Amino acid sequence: MFVKSTERWFAMAGVVLMSTVAVAGFAIAIYAAWLFHDLPDGNEIVDYRPPTSTRLFAWDGTLIGEFAQERRIFIPYNRIPDRVGKAFLAAEDRNFFNHSGVDVGGLSRAMMKNVANFVQGRRLEGGSTITQQVAKNVLLSNEQTIGRKLKEFILARRLETSLSKEQILELYLNDIYLGYRSNGIGTAAYNYFGKSVDQLTLAETAYLAALPKGPHNYHPIRRKEQAIARRNWILGEMAKVGWVTRAEAEAAMREDLVVQSAPQRAKYRDADFFVSEVERRSKALFGEDIYSAGYYMKTTLDPRLQTAARIALMDGLEMYDRRHGWRGAWGHLNGINEGWQQEAAAVETKLPEHRKAPFERPDWQVAVVERASGSIRLAEAPAGENHGNLRGSDVAWAQGGAGLKAGDLIYVARDATGAYALKQVPAVNGALVAVDPWTGRVVAMVGGYSYSLSKFNRATQAKRQPGSAIKPFIYATALEGDFTPASIVVDGPITFKGANGEAWSPKNYSRTYYGPQTLRKGLELSRNAMTVRLADKVGMKTVAAKVVQYGAVDSMEPYLSNALGSTETTPYQLTAAYSAFVNGGRRVKPHLIELVQDYQGKVVYRADQRKCPTGCTRAFDGTESPRLVPDGQQVMDPIVAYQINSFLQGVVQRGTAAKANVLGRPVGGKTGTTNEYRSAWFVGFTPDLVTGVFVGFDDNRSLGDSETGGSAALPIFIDFMATANKNKPIKAFRKPKDAVFVSIRGHEEAFRPGTEPKPIERAPSSDDGPKPYNEVWRDGLTGQPANQAAPQEAPKKKKYVDEIEEEVLY
């Protein structure tokens, strides 16, 4: 009986055990099915590329910026120095090239160490191989669970069958986060050390290899001692396995750890407006891909000219601002006690952005006025050098404005003599654009006084009336019609009736009139009445259509006021349009992006769309090289373009821009000033560069009496062009080869063949020999001989929409 009970018990126990095993197995199966139902097969990673920065380079290769979701520079395996890979293997996975995804021996050693680590309360080691880390980083989440670890093991094995070891290591080194806003070794090398990976020293390489274990734990500044210790351990491991010599490792261990104080997008910082505009335009080309596709963008920027442009614009705006007086301190302290610097910093923090010291002026310092006589105390200065005095001229300038009093917080900068100059952020703003007239490349662009204070790009986003800067296009339209440089137009009062019955009489800036004048004289001296009379004779519908065709404006209504510059445009657009006067009448497309390549080096965008002849691809055979057609669309007769070029050189030699003669080389250009002195312009050029300058307030208020293009914008142009042309040979403008040149009133003028003036009178011969021609030519307006004064025209009545209520200045 007892035997039967025992057998029954064992039988029941066996059933229970088997049931338990079955249930457990079934539960495990269900768990496994749930756990692995969406597990990638590993092939998904074959075409995987981590999000990579798009990097922008200037024309000379200078890095000027990047666009990124994650800051990453992707470096192909064959361009990664062997020593870099070995450093990371020494730190993370010494047996990488020998295991099949999971290092069983390494995992076992890690588990044994973790027993001691757990007892001692230290951080547990994961024992993950590089392949496992790639599987986790790319395909899995960071959750700390057994299920995730099991997935990691399985995926690591799958990856080893899908990718080569080199591909896995390439992914790892480009994907790993290394702190300092750095994803991947390429970005880390640049952010920490300002170098490319192939420029890293052994010590720097070993430090980067220390970071995957925790960038925060080995911060190069806050935890420098721990960082150096970890770096030196890695150097020792590299020497232990023979990847570097012991002597090399020991030499590297003795090196200090020196990094950049903070990650930088680019060391060159003068192109912020330019980079921002490139971002806007590249998004139009490639969409959001610019933040992840890893494009290489070659831009048109010339860093030397860009820096010169920024300095010239900032100096010019500060010069204008100084003419209009000291507006007062930006803060005030009731007492100058110990620790006043912290109080001043707190006041500065609360300032509106437009009143803070600009990032672009690193030499500006915070100071507090000790006495109204100009004695100051500096916030940041070496001991014993924290006192100084303002220049006497600056004290007088301040007292002529809002004045100075003890406790005032001000900005100062030390001048060449060691004295302190009083500084204030200008309220006015402006823009400068410089374009290669032959290609349309924008070599420099500054969209305002300071990008750090205002991101608004006045070069491309601010539409303003150009005033008389539009006049060259009016004269070009006339010259493409029935007018020549020998034509005479009356500079005299003229009145038109507007649609509302009110009279409109354009006036010259000087309020004086000079009677019959050549076109050259009218443009050189910017005669308003003469220009309107000319536009009326040509026909404003013709003028408007031509000005749009030239590219100076997007659209223009056929109203006579628009002949004096009341149609809005941007500095970017107007400057590019002036290129036609230099390059023979071609409208070039201004552009900032020259070339874009994808991460494989394939060209995906090229600004130059010209097709190269077959000869471009054949081997050199000693014959003449193929000739490319010039850039741009021919919109103006080449001879007419040169005629305007010559007139605009006269503007500099004798006219409203005579100050530019100081440049000592052939220069042409035109001033522009609008109603009530709201905007001041100068657009000028040399044979290789066109530069436009705009000055005006963002709210379009008046710049003040007599603040014309010649006084506010021209000095900025001169400063920039002096630097741009320094040490460059002096060149003359290209003359059209088929033009006919005739001297008219002391000036050599170019004519289209058949339009040159023909003498219609000859003085009789005498015994003394033939007399010179008494040259007389016919006026294109009246058909009368040009040396006879044209009759004064009576005011006309015509349908006219008057958009300008007040005079438009030159």
Phi, psi and omega in degrees: 000317179297321181296317180296321179296319180296315180298319180296320181297314179298322180295316179295321179296321179296319179298315180299317182296314181295322178296318180298315179299318181296315179296317180298316179298319179296320179295318179296320180297316179296317179299316180296318180298318178292320184292320189253008185296329180248021182290126178300155182271359179097332180288340180298337186272351184302317181260013183286137171226126178296152177306130188234143182294143165271126185250138182252133180235144175287176182301329182265008178095359178292131176287124183243353178170175176207155175242130185199145164280314174235131182286107184211134173248113183281127180239118178300153184303320184289354176250003177270120179305140183303323183294328178294312179299318181296324179297317180290325177294319179298325183277326192243325191196079186296331183264020187309314184281000182248336182266172183252034176118324178234124180267096184299317180297316179295322179295320179296317179296322179294321180294320179294319178295327183292334176299311179293321179298320180295315180297321183272000178073023179265168182295135180283145178269143183274327182072016182283140174280170176298322178298318178296321179295322176296316179301316180293312186291324187267320190248345186234175177268180180262013182297142182264081179225161178295322180301316179296324180293321177297317177301319180300316179300311184295315181295324179300318178295320180294320180298323181295336178269343182264327185235156174282164178301320181296320178294321179295316180294322177300314178299315182299310185291336179267343185257333188298138177275129186237021178077179178056035183056039186239122171248118181089159186289330181297313179290322180297317179301319181287316184290320181281317191240356181066031184228164167275164186297330181282356177258356183291142172282169179299319181295318179294321178298315181295326178295315179299325179291342179281344192281332180302333179290349179146095181304325180294324182292335184236040178300133188289345181248308184285330181229053186298320182298314179295323181296316180293321179298315179294318177301314182293327176298318179296320177299320177296320178295322178295321178291324182299322182264004174086015180279338168222161177282160178298322180296319179296317181297316182293322178296319179293325179296333182279349181286147174285162176257106183238121181233171173291148185295334180200153177299144179235138176295321177196148179289329179275119188241011182274359188249026186300317178297318180297312181297319179298320179290324176297320178300315181297317182285325180288330174295326177293331180276316191237359181067209183289352179300337183297341181269355185217346189275349177072039179289150168256118181246120172264120181260177182269359188294136170254108186303323180297315180288326179296316178296317178298322180295315180299314182295316181297317181292314180298316179297318182293320178291323177293325178295315176300313183299322181295324180298338186255015166096158177282126184267354177115166180293156179269357178191173181210140175247139180286339178204150180258083182259174176298133183089012180298336181299320179293322178294319178295320179297322179294320178295317182296324180299327183274358180292147170297152187305322186288355180251353182282156175299130183290145176305326184288354177243071183294345181276352177287137180236153174278135178218158176240138180282126177271320178219149182298344179289351177112006175286131184228160173236132185270143181288319181234108179199151177301154180306136180086350181241021185268010176239152178194184179225141175289152174300145181302321180296328180284325176298316179296320179300315181294318182291337176281350178246240183281348177083170177236147174215158181303134180098350179292137175264128185221169171254140178224161175216140183280132179268184185296336181272353182096352177280164182258129178264139178280133184236148170215148179287124181298144174277336180281164178218184183179191181204157175220132177230134177235129187231139170286115187289347183268335184238341185085005179291127177275104187274342177204143178205123176236122187263010180170177181299316184206124177291329180292337180261333180205125182274353183293126184265102182286346178287324185243341187250344182264112176266123181223159174292133182272353182059219185290353175295347178274343189302323179305328180284331175293315181292325178297320178299317179296318181290335176281350177260238187263005184258154177225171176299346178270353182292149181246134176233140182283127170262094182205167181303143178210145184228139177237150177264127179279172181297333180270007177088354181276143181280146175232121182236099178297139184240149172287152181302322183278352182066015177242158183228148191238013175073206182298129183221153172287163177299322179304312182295322180296322180279321180300319183257008172054056182281115182291311183298319180294320180294317179295319178299317179296314180297324180294320180291321179290323184105120185293333176295319177295315180301310183300315180298320181291318181297323175293318180297323178292341178093009182287328178220164177281323180205156180211128175283146185280057178253139184300331179299333181289343175292343178256012169093038178265355175275129186285149175207180179247155175304322179300313184287315183293319180298316179297323181295327178295344179302329182299332180286346181257321190264012178091025173092018180261140176268105180270151180271113179293138180209155180251335182256119183268318187206141176229131176239149175277183187293343178267000179091004179282132179287120180250350176203137175220128181292322181280106184265007181292143178268129180276136177300167181305327183298343180294332187258349181278159178292150181296127182239015176089351180276175181298139179292152180295149181252126176275145174293148180297156174294151169091168180260134179287110182243354185216140176302131182304326180287321176298318178301319179289325177302314179293320177305313181295319177300318183287334170296324177295329176301322179282319184288323187224352191254217189286352180241032184300337179302332184288354175299340180298340181291340173067032178205166178300122181219139172233163178169176182216134173280162175208133177221139184253178182312137176056025178057041183283327181222141177238135184228152159211125174241121184219174186203156165244179182299342184239359187208134174245131183228130177243137179234132176236139176228130178183162176279149179296332178268008174065025175281171185294143175282343182115157182303138177067010176273079183268177174300326180290332183262327185261320185262321184303317179301327178293317176302314182298314180300315181294312183292332176298318178287317183298327184258007181299131179066012176265143180296148179282127181238149174267157176290147181288132178264140177294133188290336183260011179283153174254126184254129181225141178279122180237114178051043175086001180239135175284118183246145178265139179230148169291139182309130180095348179254357181295150182294140178250128177299135179246359174223143174231132178294143181296151178288160177220177179296337181280359182112174183293141176277154176293159177301139168266087191293128174224128177233164187266138180288130180294341178279309191255341186078001179274157175306138190289342180270010174251133181297132178288146180295146179295132181272140177281153178303142181259152170253122181207158178289121186210127178266114185269108179266349182247112182276335181239171185296145172263125186272174187284000000 
